[in-house]
Amino acid sequence: WANSALTNPAFTAAASQRLLGEGSGASHTFNSDQGTFNLPAGSGLATKPAITSNAANVTTLANGCEVSNFTINNTNVAINASGLTGTESLNRLTLSGGATGFNFQNCSGTINIDSNSSATNTTTSAFTVNQNSANITYSGTITVSAGRPMTVSARSGGTLTFGGTVTSTGGSGISIT
């Protein structure tokens, strides 16, 4: 719900589930037997929901998920995925603080993160990819002053495309092994 402030939730998605936040001009649609419909939305001035959590993983993805239009302030991992083989859609996400913003482990599907997303002020790595053959596109921005903006290790195939600005001041730089 727009203008919401959620404290200490942990979301574990089921396959093909959508976690959609209202506000900040976001528009979401859904398909049914009768056609495609717009979900009701709050006023254009409403802010997207803010999640502040101490959970180990604030949001854990399953195959075919969409997460859209949230601000996540965390102390651990904001978006976590392991073993995915489907297509994931992550949109309009503002991840701030915590150890890791995006964490993808052992994935082989397709992961798309739009240009309206960002990861800032993480302390370990804003964007982590480990033991993946997934096709990952990240069009958002990354800004850190500690830790690494990106950590990529043990890639066995697939593509990794970054289209946004990456800024690291005082951090450890990008690690690719």
C-alpha positions in Angstrom: 0.0 0.0 0.0 1.3 3.5 -0.9 3.0 5.4 2.0 3.3 2.2 4.0 6.2 1.6 6.4 6.7 -2.1 7.1 9.1 -3.1 10.0 10.9 -6.5 10.1 9.0 -8.4 7.5 10.6 -11.3 5.5 9.0 -12.3 2.2 9.5 -15.7 0.7 7.8 -15.8 -2.7 6.1 -18.8 -4.3 6.7 -19.6 -8.0 5.3 -17.0 -10.3 4.2 -14.7 -7.5 4.2 -10.9 -7.8 5.0 -8.6 -4.9 3.8 -5.2 -6.1 4.1 -1.9 -4.2 1.7 1.0 -4.9 2.6 4.7 -5.1 5.3 6.9 -6.8 3.4 6.7 -10.1 3.7 2.9 -10.5 1.2 1.2 -12.6 0.6 -2.6 -12.4 -1.6 -4.8 -14.6 -2.9 -8.3 -14.3 -4.3 -10.8 -16.8 -7.5 -12.8 -16.3 -9.9 -14.8 -18.4 -11.7 -11.6 -19.2 -8.6 -9.6 -20.3 -5.9 -7.4 -18.9 -6.8 -5.0 -16.1 -5.0 -2.2 -14.2 -4.6 -2.7 -10.5 -6.1 0.3 -8.5 -3.4 2.8 -7.4 -3.1 5.5 -4.9 -2.6 9.2 -5.8 0.5 10.1 -7.9 1.9 11.9 -4.9 2.0 8.8 -2.7 5.4 7.2 -2.0 6.2 3.6 -2.6 6.1 1.3 0.4 9.2 1.3 2.6 10.4 -1.9 4.2 12.9 -1.8 7.1 14.0 -5.2 8.2 16.6 -7.1 10.2 15.7 -10.4 8.5 18.6 -12.4 7.0 16.8 -12.1 3.6 14.2 -9.5 3.3 12.8 -10.9 0.0 13.6 -14.4 -1.2 12.6 -15.1 -4.9 11.2 -18.2 -6.5 11.0 -19.0 -10.2 9.1 -16.6 -12.3 8.6 -13.8 -9.7 8.2 -10.1 -10.0 9.1 -7.6 -7.3 8.2 -4.0 -8.1 8.1 -0.6 -6.5 9.6 -0.9 -3.0 12.2 0.9 -0.9 14.1 -1.7 1.2 16.3 -0.6 4.1 17.9 -3.6 5.5 20.7 -4.9 7.7 21.5 -8.1 5.8 20.3 -9.1 2.2 17.5 -7.2 0.5 16.8 -9.4 -2.5 18.0 -13.0 -2.4 17.8 -15.8 -5.0 19.2 -19.3 -5.1 18.8 -22.0 -7.8 16.4 -20.0 -10.0 15.7 -21.3 -13.5 12.8 -19.1 -14.5 12.5 -15.4 -15.6 12.6 -12.8 -12.8 11.5 -9.2 -13.1 12.7 -6.7 -10.6 11.5 -3.1 -11.1 11.5 0.3 -9.4 13.5 -1.0 -6.4 15.4 1.3 -4.1 17.8 -0.9 -1.9 19.7 1.0 0.8 22.1 -0.2 3.5 22.6 -3.7 4.7 25.4 -6.1 3.8 24.1 -7.0 0.3 21.5 -5.4 -2.0 21.0 -8.1 -4.7 22.3 -11.7 -4.1 22.1 -14.3 -6.9 23.5 -17.8 -6.1 23.4 -20.9 -8.4 20.9 -19.4 -10.9 20.5 -20.4 -14.5 17.4 -18.5 -15.6 16.9 -14.9 -16.7 17.0 -12.0 -14.3 16.0 -8.5 -15.4 16.4 -5.4 -13.2 15.2 -2.1 -14.6 16.8 1.3 -14.8 14.5 2.7 -12.1 16.3 0.4 -9.5 19.2 1.3 -7.3 21.5 -0.3 -4.6 23.2 2.1 -2.3 25.2 2.2 1.0 25.7 -1.6 1.3 28.7 -2.7 3.4 29.7 -6.0 1.7 28.5 -6.0 -1.9 25.7 -4.1 -3.6 25.4 -6.8 -6.3 26.6 -10.4 -5.9 26.5 -13.1 -8.5 28.0 -16.5 -7.5 28.1 -19.9 -9.4 25.6 -18.7 -12.0 25.0 -19.4 -15.7 22.0 -17.0 -15.6 21.4 -14.2 -18.1 21.3 -11.1 -15.9 20.6 -7.6 -17.0 21.0 -4.7 -14.4 20.1 -1.3 -15.8 20.0 0.5 -12.4 22.6 2.4 -10.5 25.0 1.3 -7.7 26.6 3.7 -5.2 28.7 2.5 -2.3 31.3 4.0 0.0 32.3 0.8 1.8 32.5 -2.8 0.6 32.2 -3.7 -3.1 29.8 -2.4 -5.7 29.9 -5.8 -7.4 31.2 -9.2 -6.7 31.1 -11.8 -9.5 32.5 -15.3 -9.0 32.4 -18.8 -10.5 30.4 -17.9 -13.6 29.9 -20.9 -15.8 28.0 -19.3 -18.7 25.2 -16.9 -19.5 25.5 -13.1 -19.8 26.0 -10.4 -17.3 25.0 -6.9 -18.6 25.2 -3.7 -16.6 23.7 -0.6 -18.1 23.6 1.9 -15.2 26.2 4.0 -13.4 28.4 2.3 -10.8 30.1 4.6 -8.2 32.4 3.4 -5.5 34.2 5.9 -3.2 36.2 4.4 -0.4 35.1 0.9 -1.1 37.1 -2.2 -2.3 36.2 -1.9 -6.0 34.7 -4.5 -8.3 35.7 -8.2 -7.8 35.5 -10.6 -10.7 37.0 -14.1 -10.0 
